[in-house]
Amino acid sequence: MNHIPSIDLSDFLSVDIKRKLKFVNELGKAYEEIGFVALKNHFLSPNLSIQLYEQVQKFFELPADVKKRYERIELAGQRGYVSFGKEHAKDKSEGDLKEFWHFGQEPEVDAKLTEIYPGNLDVKELPKFNEVGMKAYKMLEKTGIYVLRALALHIGLDEFYFDYWASNGNSILRPIHYPPITTEPKNAVRAGAHGDINLITLLMGASAPGLQVLRKDGVWIDAIAQPDELVINVGDMLQRLTNGKLKSTIHQVVNPPRELWHTSRYSIPFFMHPRSEMRLNCLPECIDQNHPKSFDDITAGAYLNQRLQEIGLKK
């Protein structure tokens, strides 16, 4: 496989059962083989995507001292601003060449959560920043729910198995800025090779190339999607839950050619997390004689805390 498969969400939303099953099969096959797809006809409109990128660029162009006002150490990087080089890939000491912002869940009144999520930080310098960010958050969350419904059918679960856990879940929208590179990086890249922590990640089209996916045979391939597509990949939580049936593929963001060091790169992933009490115990549907249980039992909340420590965001 030399490219990420492209699939169409309108097939799954169709009243034609054949089209719906076609989507389920294409999605499941891609996630078992490479762990990534490019999705068209999702719920994030082109206009909203443009608005968000405009607001994100304005934020990262703010003076460093202004941005630092929104960095709250006590939140372990889960809301607000995280400054340049703070995060690193698991098992690496070099910080990634990026700075980012986190929008978090604003749950519905009747969500019946067992936990309290930190509030989002209001960027006073940009009156539309939070409004646009949370509109995009909700559209990406809605898209993710439908992708998880298709995956539930592929696994052999009830179609709505993930709805409760993912709706009002501890998801994060992360606008990222990879600044121009001014000096020779010492073993550092824009984002080191890693697997995502969460259930699935929905990535809006980046402002420049750089994302690469590690194929089964150890070859890195460029993850290229059309401007109207979202790149969606399996995270480590879903890999654990499915006992490795669905692959959380290692990926990275490489540095640009030297002649493009002077350019910035912007990227906006949506990390879809479940409610923290969701158990990630391997599903019985994914365990058999040829596929014995490969992961220990753990909750999503405990696993998230463990991983945040590993990547340097939590002490």
N, C-alpha and C positions, 0 to 999 in steps of 0.2 A: 504494500500500500504506500503510494508516493504522495498522497494528498489526504486531506480530511474530507470524509464524505459529506455531501450537502443533502439535507432533507427539508421537507416542507411541512410546517405545523398545520397548515390548512388541511392536509391529508388526515391528520388525527382528529381535527374538529369536524370533519365531514360526516354526514348522515350515512354515507356509503361505507358499510362495514369492511368492504375489501380495501378501501383506501386507508381506513383506520388501522387495520391489521398490517398493511404495507408499511405504514409509519412505524408501528411497534417493532416489526421485524428488522427494518433498516436501522432503527435506533439501537436495538439490542445487539445486532451484529457488529455495528461500529464500536459500541462500548465494550464488547467482549474482545475485539481485535486491537483497537488503538486507543479507546477511551475518550475520543474527541469527535464532535460533529460540528458542522456549520448549519445553523437553523435559519430558514427564511420564513416570512409571514408570521413573525412573532408579534407581541403586543406593544413593543416600544416603537413609537412613531419616529420617522426621520426628523421631523421638526423638533420633537422633544430631545432627541439625541444631540442635535445641533445646539439647542439652547443649553444643555448641560455642559457640553464641551466649552462653550463660550464662558459660562460661569466658572468652570474649573480653571481655565486658563487665567481668568482675571484673579482668582484666588492665589494661584501660585506665583503671580507677578507682584503680589503685595510684598512690601519690605519684610525682611527676615524677622525683625523684631515684632512686627504685627502678627505674623504667622505663629511665632513662638507663644504668643498670648493664648493661643488655642491648643497648646500642647499640655495635656494633663497626665502626669506620670501615674497618678492614682487610678486612672482608668485603664492602665496596661495597654494603651494604644487602641482601645476598642471604640473610642469616640474621639472626634476632633482630629487634630493635626499630629503627625508623626514626622519628625525632622529627618533630614538627609542622613543615610547610613545607619539608622537605628536598627533596622531589621536585617536579618541574614538568613540564608538557607540553613536547614537542619544540618548539623555536623560541620558547619563552616564558621570561621571566626570573622572573615571579611564582611563588612556591611555592604548591602546592595546599594547601587548607585541611584537612589531614588528617595523621594519624599512623598507623603500621601496624606489623604484625609479619610475619615471614616464616618459615614452616615449609618445609624443603627435603626433597629425596629422601633416603630411607634405603634404599639399594639392596639387592637380594637378594644372598646370598652368592655365587651363581654368575652374577652379572650380567655378568662379563667386561668391566668398564668400562675405558676407556683414560684416564680422568681420575679424580681424587679429589674428591668433593663435600665442602664444608665441613660439619662436624657441626652439628646443631640445638642451640640453647642451651636448657638446662633451667631453667624458671622455678621457682625453689625456693619462692616464696611461694604457688604454686598447684599442689599435687601432681598434679591431674588434667589440667592445661592441655595438656601435651605429649601425653599418652596420647589424649585426646579429639581433639586436633588431627590427630594422625597417623592415627587411625582414619578420620576424615573425608577426609583426604588420599587414602588408599588407595581409598575408595569413589568419589571423584571421578575419580581416575586410571582406575579400571576403567570408569566411564561413558564417559570420554573415548576410551578404546581402541575401544569399540564405535561411537562416533560417527565416528571416523577410519576404521573398517572400512567403514562405509556410504559415506563420502566416497571411499574408494579405488575402490569399485565404480562410483560415479557418474563418476569421472574416467576409468575404463577400466583401472584397475590391478588386480592381484591383491588380493583382499579383505584379506589380512593384510600388505600392503605396509608399513604403519606400525608393526606390532606391535613389531618389534625396536627401532626407533628411539625410540618413545614409552614403551615399558616400561623402567623404571629411568632414564628421561630426567631432564633437569635442571629438572623442574617445581617450581613454587612455589605454596604456599597462603598467601594474604595476607588475614588479618583486618584490616579498616580501621575506624578511628574518625574520624568527622567531628565535632569538638567543637562546642558551641554557638558561635554567632557573636556576639562581644561589641562589636565596632566595625565601622564601615562598611568592607567589604573594598575595597582599592584594586586594581581590575582583576583580582582573584583570585576563583576559584570553588572549590568543593569538589574538583573534578577537571577540569582544562582539557581542551578538545577534543583527542582523541588517537586513534590506532590502537594496538592491543595489539601487542607485539613477537612473541609466540609463535605456535604452530600454531593452537590454539583456546583460548578462555577459557570456563570453566564458572562461572557466577555463582549463588551461593545467594541466595535471596530476601532483599532488604535490609530493614532495620527501618523504612525510610521511603522515599517516592518521591524522585525526583531524576535517575535515569538517563534520558538522552535519546540518540536515535540520529539521525544525519544521513541523510535520505533522498536519493536520486539527484538530485531536483529542488532540493536545497538547503534543504528544510524539516526542522526538528527535530521528531521525534515522541517521545512518552513510551514508554519500554520497560517495559511492564507485564506481569508474569507472575502466574499463580496461586500461592498459597503452596506447593503441592506440585510446582512446576515449577522447573527450572534454566534460566536464560537462557544460551545458548551462542552465541558468536560466533567468526568467523574472525579470526585474527591475521595480522600482516604476513608472518611466515615462510611460512604456507600460501598467502598471496596471491602471494608470490614464486615458490614452488614450482610453482604452477598458472598462472604467467604472467598473473595477473590474472583468471583464470576465476572463482575464488572471491574474494569481496570482503571486504577488511578495512575495515569501515565505521567512520568517525569517530564517536566518542561522547563524552559528557561527563556530569558530575554537577553539576547547577546548584544554586545556593544556594536555600534554602527561602524562602517569603514572610516578610517582616519579622516577622510575628506568631509565626513558628515559629523564629526565630533562637535562642531559648533551648534548643532541643532538640538532642540528639545524633542522628547517623545512623551505623548500623553496616552494613557490607557485607563479604562474604567471597568474593572471586573465587579460582578455581584456574587458574593460568596454565600450560597444558600445553606444555612444552618438550621437544624431542627430545634425544637424546645430542648432545654438542657437535660430533662429527665428521660428523654428517649433512650432506650437501651439499644446499643449497637451489637448485641449478641448475634452471632451468625445465624441467619434464618435457616430453619429446618429444610426449606425448599432448595437450599444451596449446599446441603451436606449429603454426601453419599459415600459408598465404599471407595470410589476413585477420588473423592474430594473430601477428605476428613476435615474436621474443624481446624482452622488455621490461626484463629485469633482469640485472645482472652476476652471474657465478658467485660464491658465497661459502658458507662453512660456517655452521652454526647458531651455533657458539661464537664465531666472529669477528663475526657479525652482532649477537649479544647484547652483546658488549663494546662495539661501536660505539654501540648504542642506549642502553646504560647511561650512557655518557658524555654523550649528547645530553639525557638527562632529569635529569642532575645527581647520579646516584648513584655515579658512578665518575669519577675524575680522569684 
